[in-house]
Amino acid sequence: MDDEHKKKEKVRHRAGPQQLQYFIFMTKHYFSDSSNYILRRYPDGGQILKELIQNADDAGATEVVFIHDDRSYGTENLWAEDLAKYQGPALYAYNNAQFTDADWKGIQNVARSVKRGDPNKVGRFGLGFNSVYHITDVTSIFSAGHLGMMDPQEKIFGDQKGGFLWSLEEEDDREALTTMIDQFQPFRDVVSLVSGQEWSRVIQEDQNFNGTLFRFPLRSVKSEISDNLYSSEKLVELFDSFIADAELSLLFLKNVSSVSLIHIDALGSVSTRLQVKSTTSQDVDLKSCDGVTEGLTQIKTITLDSEDSRETKWLVTSCTMKEGNVDELDYLAEKLKFLPRIDLAFPCDDVHTDCSKSRLCCFLPLPNNDSNKTGLPVYVNAYFGLTDNRRHIKWLEEDQRNDKHAIWNETLIKEVLPKTYLTILRDAIRLVQDDILPAKAIYNLWPDISQVQHKEKWYEVAMDVLSQLFSQDVALLSLAIDESQFITLKKAVLPCNGPTCETLSAIRRILVSCNVNLVTLSDSVAKAIKDVYPDYSSLKHVTPAFLRNTLRSSGVKDISDADRLALLEFVLSDEQYSELYGLQLLPRSDGSFKSFTDREEDTVLIDSKEFPRYISCFGVIALSDSDLKSPVKVVRFTQSHLPDNWKKTENKLVTWDVSSGLHPPLNWLQEFWRFLNCHCTELSSLIGLPVIPVNTVSSSQPVKLAK
């Protein structure tokens, strides 16, 4: 027997109460049945990486690195010949936390978990880790003082030996780890890459690896565990699947703040496909306590560095229901070991929030399908009770009316979500007032009824949130004069719909100048108020009557001519002409404005197709009541506005000088006779009017007009 074989045997037969030397997976037949069942429940895809992140977060890790390594290693110097087929391409998962004794025991139990009684553990069932068997048959783990290889098929290390554990405390093990170059070269290379530590120092001097490194050799032949072969191309697809949700993956985790995806090609060239990081602003830490819930609002920045690099700021609010407020929630929290907490995350950089993207999370985003989309503008995270495959939330249905997880979810959504929603809105307003968030973020945060109307459960949530907003009379309507200031709905004056943008702008300017509590509203917020507020008609609105009263009480000084015309159009729109009295909005052809009155001397004419604005030559624009279209009144009005020198002369002839600015223009006479021809049946009312040309009408010479 050669020296190397003797060393192996010595290590294999090591005994002692502190040694865990071999892994035990119940029996290989039980494992095979359990793993097949679990693999059916945990579909292949990006969920695998999410489960590994969950386990790292539970362990308190802050950094996770996934490595797709296309290299193949030597097969001459191995612990066992059967390990040769696992020296090829592999997936690595590194995190900077260490395995505990409980972790080493728990990872051997394919259908049980050491996490079940701890509500602070994200992957509380522990089943998720076993989704890695979609990829591999032999998992290796290097953490703290051990390196282990798990062989649940019991084909490598012997019957009833589900793997092997090398201890860094044992000199013979340390020698094997440093001298069996081919066997442990994969770890040597990757440990150096992810931690910057030299293998020999970690093994011989430190005798401890400050982190955890998993190695999952890609399955190249069918096995008892699975017939799913995993090529390098499938691993690329696995990374792609995770990248699609990478930005969301750090939103609700407690500890992990960095995830990287690295590729190493067959020649050893290293490239980073993705790095996503989260940081929490130290400037925003809003805590609240109302006796029912405890809340915390922070701003988290997610930085994504890849082919599509970007940075997004998220407003994240957490609310935990205090014990003693909802009996059923207290009972289920104790029974299920869950926390009665809801987290909401809102992308505060978005100009227009896309509610179709928001979905449910259980610390990591649930699959992007319709059942996990809420239609709300926020992402909703909680300690949800999930279906067996951890891809959907359980809800109360006919076949599971007594399911405690479903009851928990329903109660959590009903009791805690609305309170969390009110908290994020209130805190967002504070941040707007502190110039940390843009004012538009507040209305983007409101539930949009049109986005949830076909999602029964979330429609009920939206209506409940809005009802509580209104019943508590929260100051969350943005003032037009300063959008960073907010007032309650009862004190607000709601803007009108319908007029042109120019008219709306004019109304806004005049009401703001009159110190009216005019608010701005988005379309979705206006709809929410109209559909949900219990006494909508009691609210103050901008109407023609409201504007007329405001103008009458405050006057209309310092208003531009364009705004006066726009305001006139609006106050006329309800056809309450008798209500115009006293408003200085009546335009004249000389550019001035006069007040609406009932005095005869203030009479004006209406410009129309039948009565064109020929009279403008006398300095009057045609606008007033329809009875002024009477021919007799028109003639009388015309006579009163003739040039003064025409009215004073006793001569039967007057001189019409077209070039004089005090005399009518050239086309006046022709338009006047056209009007008479259409509307006058007799001409007695024309006596004394100089309207009969004696000579040819021309712009080049004065015209004599006979009376």
C-alpha positions in Angstrom: 0.0 0.0 0.0 1.6 3.3 -1.1 2.0 6.3 1.3 -0.9 8.3 -0.3 -3.3 5.4 0.1 -2.3 4.9 3.7 -3.0 8.6 4.5 -6.4 8.3 2.9 -7.2 5.3 5.0 -6.0 7.0 8.1 -8.2 9.9 7.6 -11.2 7.7 6.6 -10.9 5.7 9.9 -10.5 8.8 12.1 -12.7 8.5 15.1 -13.6 10.8 18.0 -16.6 12.4 19.5 -16.1 15.8 17.8 -15.8 14.4 14.3 -18.7 14.4 11.8 -16.5 12.7 9.2 -19.3 11.2 7.0 -22.6 12.8 5.9 -25.8 10.9 6.5 -28.8 11.4 4.2 -31.3 9.1 6.0 -31.1 6.3 3.4 -30.2 6.8 -0.2 -33.5 5.4 -1.3 -35.4 7.8 0.9 -33.3 10.6 -0.3 -33.9 9.6 -3.9 -37.7 9.6 -3.4 -37.6 12.9 -1.4 -35.3 14.7 -3.9 -37.5 13.7 -6.8 -40.5 15.1 -5.0 -38.7 18.3 -4.1 -37.3 18.8 -7.6 -40.8 18.6 -9.0 -41.9 21.2 -6.5 -39.0 23.5 -7.1 -38.8 24.2 -10.8 -35.4 24.7 -12.5 -34.4 28.3 -13.2 -33.5 31.5 -11.5 -35.3 30.4 -8.4 -32.2 28.2 -7.6 -30.0 31.3 -7.2 -32.6 33.0 -5.1 -32.8 30.1 -2.7 -29.0 30.2 -2.3 -29.2 34.0 -1.6 -32.0 33.3 1.0 -29.8 30.8 2.8 -26.9 33.3 2.8 -29.1 36.1 4.1 -30.3 33.8 6.9 -26.6 33.2 7.8 -26.0 36.9 8.1 -23.9 37.2 4.9 -23.6 40.6 3.3 -22.0 39.5 0.0 -23.0 36.7 -2.5 -21.0 35.8 -5.6 -22.1 33.2 -8.2 -19.5 31.9 -10.6 -20.0 30.0 -13.8 -16.7 28.2 -14.3 -16.2 26.5 -17.7 -12.8 25.1 -16.7 -12.0 21.4 -16.4 -9.5 20.2 -13.9 -7.0 17.3 -13.7 -8.2 13.8 -12.7 -4.8 12.1 -11.7 -4.6 13.1 -8.1 -8.1 12.5 -6.6 -9.5 11.3 -3.3 -11.5 8.7 -5.1 -11.6 7.6 -8.8 -15.3 8.2 -9.0 -14.8 11.9 -8.4 -13.2 12.3 -11.8 -16.5 13.1 -13.6 -17.1 16.0 -11.2 -13.9 17.8 -12.2 -15.6 19.6 -15.1 -17.5 22.9 -15.4 -19.4 24.0 -12.3 -21.5 26.6 -10.6 -20.0 28.1 -7.4 -21.9 30.1 -4.8 -19.9 32.1 -2.3 -21.0 34.2 0.6 -19.1 35.9 3.4 -20.8 34.1 6.3 -19.7 30.8 7.9 -21.5 27.5 8.4 -22.5 26.7 12.0 -22.7 23.2 13.4 -26.5 23.4 12.9 -26.0 24.3 9.2 -23.8 21.2 8.7 -26.5 19.0 10.2 -29.4 20.7 8.5 -28.0 20.6 5.0 -28.1 16.8 5.2 -31.9 16.7 5.8 -33.5 16.9 2.3 -37.0 17.3 3.6 -36.6 18.8 7.0 -35.2 22.1 8.2 -33.4 23.5 11.2 -35.0 26.9 10.4 -38.6 26.0 11.0 -38.9 27.6 14.5 -37.1 30.8 13.6 -39.3 33.5 12.0 -36.2 35.6 11.2 -35.0 33.1 8.7 -36.1 33.8 5.1 -35.7 30.3 3.8 -37.5 29.0 6.8 -38.3 25.6 5.4 -34.8 24.8 4.3 -36.2 22.8 1.4 -35.1 25.4 -1.2 -31.5 24.5 -1.0 -32.2 21.1 -2.5 -33.2 22.7 -5.8 -29.5 22.7 -6.6 -30.0 19.0 -7.4 -31.5 20.2 -10.7 -27.8 21.0 -11.5 -25.6 18.5 -9.7 -25.3 15.1 -8.0 -22.4 16.0 -5.7 -22.3 19.2 -3.7 -19.1 20.5 -2.1 -19.0 23.0 0.7 -16.0 24.8 2.2 -16.7 26.9 5.3 -15.2 27.8 8.6 -13.1 24.7 9.6 -14.4 22.1 7.2 -14.6 21.1 3.6 -17.3 18.6 2.8 -18.5 16.7 -0.2 -22.0 15.3 -0.2 -22.8 12.2 -2.2 -26.5 11.4 -1.4 -26.4 8.5 -3.9 -23.7 6.8 -1.7 -21.6 5.8 -4.8 -18.3 7.5 -4.0 -17.4 7.1 -0.3 -19.1 3.8 0.4 -22.4 2.3 1.6 -24.4 4.5 4.0 -21.8 7.2 3.6 -23.4 10.2 2.0 -20.3 12.2 1.7 -17.0 13.1 3.5 -15.9 15.9 5.7 -12.3 17.1 6.0 -11.4 19.1 9.1 -8.9 21.9 9.1 -8.1 21.0 12.7 -6.7 17.6 11.6 -3.1 17.6 10.4 -3.7 14.7 8.0 -6.7 16.4 6.5 -4.8 19.6 6.1 -2.0 17.7 4.3 -4.6 16.1 2.0 -6.1 19.4 1.2 -2.8 20.9 0.2 -1.1 18.0 -1.5 -4.0 16.5 -3.6 -3.6 19.2 -6.2 -6.1 18.0 -8.8 -8.8 17.2 -6.3 -8.8 20.6 -4.5 -7.5 22.9 -7.3 -11.0 24.1 -8.1 -11.3 25.4 -4.5 -7.8 26.8 -4.5 -8.6 28.9 -7.6 -12.0 30.2 -6.5 -11.1 30.9 -2.9 -8.3 33.1 -4.2 -10.7 34.9 -6.6 -13.6 35.6 -4.2 -11.7 36.3 -1.0 -8.1 37.2 -2.1 -6.8 34.6 0.4 -4.1 32.0 -0.5 -5.2 28.4 -0.1 -2.1 27.3 1.8 -2.5 30.1 4.3 -6.2 29.4 4.8 -5.5 25.6 5.3 -2.2 25.6 7.2 -2.1 28.9 9.1 -5.6 30.2 9.6 -7.1 26.7 9.7 -10.4 28.6 9.0 -12.1 29.9 5.9 -14.0 33.1 6.7 -16.9 32.5 4.4 -18.8 29.7 2.7 -18.1 28.4 -0.8 -20.4 25.9 -2.6 -19.3 24.0 -5.6 -22.0 22.3 -7.9 -20.4 20.3 -10.7 -22.8 20.4 -13.7 -24.5 17.0 -14.3 -23.1 15.5 -17.5 -24.8 12.0 -17.3 -28.2 10.9 -16.0 -28.4 9.8 -12.4 -30.7 8.4 -9.8 -31.3 11.9 -8.5 -32.3 13.4 -11.9 -32.0 12.8 -15.6 -31.7 16.6 -16.1 -28.3 17.2 -17.9 -26.9 20.7 -17.2 -24.8 22.2 -20.0 -22.9 25.5 -19.9 -25.6 27.0 -22.1 -28.3 26.2 -19.5 -26.2 27.8 -16.8 -26.0 31.0 -18.9 -29.9 30.8 -19.1 -29.9 30.4 -15.3 -27.9 33.6 -14.9 -30.1 35.4 -17.5 -33.2 34.5 -15.5 -31.7 36.0 -12.3 -30.5 39.1 -14.1 -34.1 39.9 -15.1 -35.0 40.3 -11.4 -31.6 41.4 -10.1 -32.6 44.9 -9.2 -35.5 43.6 -7.0 -33.5 40.9 -5.3 -31.9 43.1 -2.7 -34.9 45.2 -1.8 -36.2 43.3 1.2 -33.2 41.2 2.3 -32.0 41.8 5.9 -28.3 41.3 5.4 -27.2 40.6 1.8 -26.3 43.9 0.1 -24.2 42.7 -2.9 -24.7 40.0 -5.5 -22.3 39.3 -8.4 -22.4 37.0 -11.3 -19.0 36.0 -12.7 -18.0 33.9 -15.7 -14.7 32.1 -16.2 -14.1 30.6 -19.6 -12.3 27.4 -20.4 -9.0 29.2 -20.6 -9.4 30.9 -17.2 -10.4 34.4 -18.4 -12.6 36.1 -15.8 -15.5 38.5 -16.6 -18.2 40.0 -14.4 -21.6 39.7 -16.0 -23.4 41.5 -13.2 -22.9 43.3 -9.9 -25.9 44.6 -8.0 -25.5 46.5 -4.7 -27.9 48.1 -2.2 -27.1 50.9 0.2 -29.4 52.5 2.8 -29.3 56.2 3.1 -28.1 57.4 6.5 -30.1 60.6 6.1 -33.5 59.0 6.1 -34.6 56.9 9.1 -38.2 57.7 9.9 -39.6 55.7 12.8 -43.3 55.8 13.9 -45.4 54.1 16.5 -49.2 54.6 16.8 -49.9 52.0 19.5 -51.0 49.5 16.8 -48.0 49.3 14.5 -44.4 50.2 14.6 -43.1 51.7 11.3 -39.7 52.4 9.7 -39.2 54.2 6.4 -35.8 54.4 4.7 -34.4 55.1 1.2 -32.5 52.3 -0.4 -30.4 52.8 -3.5 -30.0 49.8 -5.8 -27.0 50.1 -8.2 -26.8 47.6 -11.1 -23.6 47.3 -13.0 -23.9 45.2 -16.2 -24.5 45.8 -19.9 -27.5 47.9 -18.7 -26.0 49.9 -15.8 -28.4 52.0 -13.7 -29.1 53.3 -10.3 -32.6 53.3 -8.7 -33.8 54.9 -5.4 -36.5 53.1 -3.5 -38.6 54.3 -0.7 -39.0 51.3 1.6 -41.5 51.2 4.5 -41.9 48.4 7.0 -44.8 48.1 9.5 -45.1 45.4 12.2 -48.4 44.8 14.0 -48.0 44.9 17.8 -49.2 42.0 19.8 -52.6 42.4 21.4 -54.4 44.2 18.6 -55.6 41.4 16.3 -56.2 38.1 18.2 -56.1 35.9 15.1 -52.9 37.5 13.9 -51.3 36.9 17.3 -52.4 33.3 17.3 -51.2 32.5 13.8 -47.9 34.3 14.4 -47.1 32.1 17.3 -48.4 29.0 15.6 -46.6 29.5 12.3 -43.5 31.3 13.7 -44.1 34.2 11.3 -43.8 37.9 11.9 -46.9 40.1 11.3 -45.0 42.6 9.2 -45.5 44.1 5.7 -42.8 45.9 3.7 -43.7 48.2 0.8 -41.1 49.5 -1.8 -41.7 52.3 -4.2 -39.4 53.4 -7.1 -39.2 57.1 -6.3 -37.2 58.1 -9.4 -39.9 57.1 -11.8 -41.8 60.0 -13.5 -44.7 57.6 -14.3 -45.1 54.6 -12.1 -45.7 51.4 -14.1 -48.2 49.5 -11.9 -48.1 46.5 -14.2 -44.6 45.7 -13.0 -45.2 45.7 -9.3 -45.5 42.3 -7.7 -45.4 40.3 -4.5 -42.2 39.2 -2.8 -41.3 36.9 0.0 -38.0 38.6 0.7 -37.0 37.8 -2.8 -39.4 38.5 -5.8 -41.9 35.8 -6.5 -42.1 34.6 -10.2 -43.1 37.3 -12.7 -46.6 36.0 -13.5 -50.1 37.5 -13.3 -51.0 35.8 -10.0 -48.1 37.6 -8.3 -48.8 41.0 -9.8 -50.9 43.4 -7.7 -51.6 46.4 -10.0 -50.5 48.6 -7.0 -47.7 51.1 -7.5 -45.7 49.5 -4.7 -44.0 46.1 -4.3 -45.4 44.2 -1.4 -43.2 42.0 0.8 -44.1 39.9 3.8 -43.7 36.6 5.7 -46.2 35.1 3.4 -47.3 31.5 3.6 -46.4 30.0 0.2 -47.4 27.1 -1.9 -45.2 24.0 -1.7 -43.1 25.1 -4.6 -42.6 28.6 -3.0 -43.7 30.3 -6.2 -47.2 31.5 -5.2 -49.0 32.9 -2.1 -51.7 30.8 -0.6 -55.2 32.3 -0.5 -58.5 31.1 1.0 -60.2 29.0 -1.5 -62.9 26.4 -1.4 -60.5 23.5 -0.9 -58.4 25.2 1.8 -60.8 27.2 4.0 -58.9 26.0 7.1 -55.4 26.3 5.8 -53.6 28.4 8.4 -51.1 29.8 5.9 -53.9 31.1 3.7 -55.7 32.5 6.7 -52.5 34.2 7.8 -52.0 35.8 4.4 -55.6 37.1 4.2 -55.4 38.5 7.7 -52.0 40.1 7.1 -53.3 41.9 3.9 -56.5 43.1 5.6 -55.0 44.3 8.9 -51.4 45.3 8.3 -51.2 46.4 4.6 -53.5 49.4 4.8 -51.7 50.7 7.8 -48.3 50.3 6.1 -49.7 52.1 3.0 -50.8 55.1 5.1 -47.4 55.1 6.8 -45.4 55.2 3.5 -47.7 58.0 2.2 -47.3 60.1 5.4 -43.5 59.6 5.4 -43.2 60.3 1.7 -44.9 63.7 2.3 -42.4 64.5 5.0 -39.6 63.7 2.6 -41.1 65.9 -0.1 -41.2 68.8 2.4 -37.6 68.1 3.2 -36.7 68.2 -0.6 -35.6 64.6 -0.5 -38.4 63.3 -2.8 -40.1 65.1 -5.8 -43.7 66.2 -5.1 -45.0 64.0 -8.0 -44.0 60.9 -6.0 -47.0 61.4 -3.6 -49.7 61.0 -6.3 -47.7 58.2 -8.0 -47.9 56.4 -4.6 -51.8 56.5 -4.5 -53.5 53.3 -5.5 -54.7 53.6 -9.1 -58.2 52.1 -9.2 -58.1 51.6 -13.0 -55.0 49.4 -12.5 -56.6 47.0 -10.0 -60.3 47.0 -11.1 -59.8 43.5 -12.6 -57.8 42.1 -9.7 -60.5 41.5 -7.1 -58.3 41.0 -4.0 -56.1 44.0 -4.8 -59.1 46.2 -5.8 -60.4 45.6 -2.2 -57.1 46.5 -0.8 -56.9 49.7 -2.8 -60.5 50.7 -1.8 -59.6 49.9 1.9 -56.5 52.1 1.7 -58.3 55.0 0.1 -61.2 54.7 2.5 -58.8 54.9 5.5 -57.0 57.9 3.9 -60.3 59.8 3.5 -61.7 58.8 6.9 -58.6 60.0 8.7 -58.6 63.2 6.7 -54.8 63.0 6.0 -53.2 66.1 4.5 -52.0 64.6 1.2 -53.3 66.9 -1.5 -50.6 69.1 -3.1 -51.3 72.8 -3.2 -51.0 74.5 -6.6 -49.1 77.5 -5.1 -46.5 75.2 -3.7 -46.6 71.5 -4.5 -44.4 70.6 -1.5 -47.2 71.7 0.8 -50.2 69.5 1.5 -53.7 70.0 2.8 -56.7 67.8 3.6 -59.4 67.1 1.2 -62.0 69.0 3.2 -60.0 72.2 2.9 -59.1 71.8 -0.7 -60.5 73.3 -3.9 -60.5 70.7 -6.6 -59.5 71.7 -10.1 -61.9 71.4 -13.0 -61.7 69.2 -16.1 -62.7 70.0 -19.7 -61.3 73.4 -20.5 -58.2 73.8 -22.7 -54.7 73.8 -21.2 -54.5 77.6 -21.6 -57.8 78.1 -19.8 -56.8 75.7 -16.9 -53.5 77.6 -16.6 -55.3 81.0 -16.5 -57.7 79.7 -13.8 -54.8 78.3 -11.8 -53.0 81.6 -11.9 -55.9 83.7 -10.8 -57.0 81.4 -8.0 -53.5 81.1 -6.7 -53.2 84.9 -6.7 -56.4 85.1 -4.7 -55.0 82.7 -2.1 -57.5 80.0 -2.8 -56.5 76.5 -1.6 -56.4 75.1 -5.1 -54.8 71.7 -5.3 -53.2 69.8 -8.2 -54.5 66.3 -9.0 -53.4 63.6 -11.3 -56.1 61.8 -13.3 -55.8 58.7 -11.1 -56.1 60.7 -7.9 -59.1 62.6 -9.2 -60.8 59.4 -10.1 -60.0 57.9 -6.6 -61.6 60.9 -4.9 -64.7 60.8 -7.1 -65.2 57.0 -6.8 -64.4 56.5 -3.2 -65.0 59.7 -1.2 -68.3 59.2 0.6 -69.7 62.7 0.1 -68.1 63.9 -3.1 -70.7 66.7 -3.8 -69.8 68.4 -0.5 -66.2 69.1 -1.7 -65.3 72.4 -3.1 -64.7 72.4 -6.9 -63.6 75.0 -9.4 -66.8 75.7 -11.4 -67.9 78.8 -13.4 -70.0 79.9 -10.4 -67.0 79.4 -8.0 -64.7 81.4 -10.3 -67.3 84.2 -10.8 -67.7 84.6 -7.1 -63.9 84.6 -6.5 -63.4 87.2 -9.2 -66.2 89.3 -7.9 -64.9 89.3 -4.3 -61.2 89.8 -5.1 -61.3 91.8 -8.3 -59.4 91.1 -11.5 -56.5 93.5 -11.4 -53.1 92.6 -12.8 -54.5 89.9 -15.1 -53.1 89.6 -18.6 -55.5 90.1 -21.6 -55.0 86.5 -22.7 -56.0 85.2 -19.2 -59.1 87.5 -19.1 -60.3 86.0 -22.4 -59.7 82.5 -21.1 -61.5 83.2 -17.8 -64.4 84.8 -19.8 -64.7 81.6 -21.8 -64.9 79.5 -18.7 -67.4 81.7 -16.7 -69.7 81.8 -19.8 -69.7 78.0 -20.1 -72.6 77.3 -17.8 -74.7 80.0 -19.7 -75.6 81.8 -16.5 -75.2 85.2 -18.1 -77.0 87.1 -15.4 -74.2 86.1 -13.1 -71.6 88.1 -15.1 -72.6 91.5 -13.6 -69.6 93.4 -12.3 -66.9 91.2 -13.9 -64.4 93.3 -15.9 -64.0 90.6 -18.5 -65.8 92.2 -21.5 -63.2 92.7 -24.3 -63.3 95.7 -26.6 -61.8 96.1 -30.0 -59.3 98.7 -28.7 -57.8 96.0 -26.4 -59.4 97.3 -23.2 -61.8 95.4 -21.0 -65.0 96.7 -19.4 -67.4 95.4 -16.8 -70.6 93.6 -17.6 -73.5 96.0 -16.6 -77.1 96.6 -17.4 -76.7 100.3 -18.4 -77.8 101.4 -21.8 -74.6 103.3 -22.5 -72.6 100.1 -22.0 -74.4 98.2 -24.7 -72.2 96.3 -27.1 -72.9 94.2 -30.2 -72.3 90.5 -30.8 -70.0 89.5 -33.6 -71.5 86.7 -35.7 -71.7 85.4 -39.2 -74.9 87.3 -39.8 -73.6 90.4 -38.2 -69.8 90.6 -39.0 -67.5 92.8 -37.1 -67.9 95.8 -39.5 -68.7 98.0 -36.5 -65.2 97.5 -35.2 -64.3 100.6 -37.2 -66.0 102.6 -34.5 -63.8 101.1 -31.8 -66.3 98.6 -30.4 -66.0 94.8 -30.5 -69.3 92.9 -30.9 -70.1 90.8 -27.8 -73.3 90.9 -25.8 -76.9 89.6 -25.7 -78.8 88.2 -28.7 -81.4 90.9 -28.6 -78.8 93.4 -29.8 -79.0 91.7 -33.2 -82.2 93.7 -33.8 -81.6 95.9 -37.0 -83.1 99.0 -35.3 -80.8 98.7 -32.3 -77.8 98.1 -34.6 -78.6 101.2 -36.6 -79.1 103.2 -33.4 -75.9 102.0 -32.0 -74.1 102.8 -35.2 -75.4 106.3 -35.2 -74.2 106.9 -31.7 -70.7 105.9 -32.6 -70.2 108.0 -35.8 -67.1 110.3 -35.8 -67.9 113.4 -33.8 -67.4 115.9 -36.8 -70.0 114.0 -38.7 -72.6 114.3 -35.9 -72.0 118.0 -35.4 -72.2 119.3 -38.9 -75.4 120.7 -40.3 -74.4 119.9 -43.8 -76.2 117.2 -45.7 -72.8 116.0 -46.9 -69.9 114.7 -44.8 -66.3 113.9 -45.8 -65.1 110.3 -45.3 -61.4 110.3 -45.2 -60.3 106.6 -45.3 -56.7 107.5 -44.5 -57.8 109.0 -41.1 -57.6 106.8 -38.1 -60.7 108.6 -36.8 -62.9 107.5 -39.7 -64.2 104.1 -40.6 -62.1 101.8 -42.8 -62.6 101.3 -46.6 -64.9 98.1 -46.3 -67.2 99.6 -43.7 -69.8 101.0 -46.0 -70.1 97.9 -48.1 -70.5 95.6 -45.1 -73.1 98.0 -43.6 -75.3 97.9 -46.7 -75.0 94.2 -47.0 -76.3 93.9 -43.4 -79.2 96.2 -44.2 -80.1 94.2 -47.3 -80.3 91.0 -45.3 -82.1 92.3 -42.2 -83.9 95.5 -42.8 -87.4 95.6 -44.6 -87.7 99.4 -44.3 -85.2 102.3 -44.1 -86.9 104.9 -42.0 -84.4 104.3 -39.2 -81.6 105.5 -41.5 -82.8 109.1 -41.6 -79.9 111.4 -40.8 -77.2 108.7 -41.3 -74.5 109.6 -43.8 -74.4 106.3 -45.6 -75.0 107.3 -49.3 -71.7 107.8 -51.3 -71.9 110.7 -53.7 -68.6 109.9 -55.6 -66.7 106.7 -56.1 -65.4 105.0 -52.9 -61.7 105.0 -53.1 -58.7 104.9 -50.8 -56.9 107.4 -52.8 -59.3 110.3 -52.3 -61.9 111.5 -49.7 -65.5 110.3 -50.3 -68.5 112.5 -49.9 -71.4 110.8 -48.0 -74.9 112.1 -48.1 -77.4 111.8 -45.2 
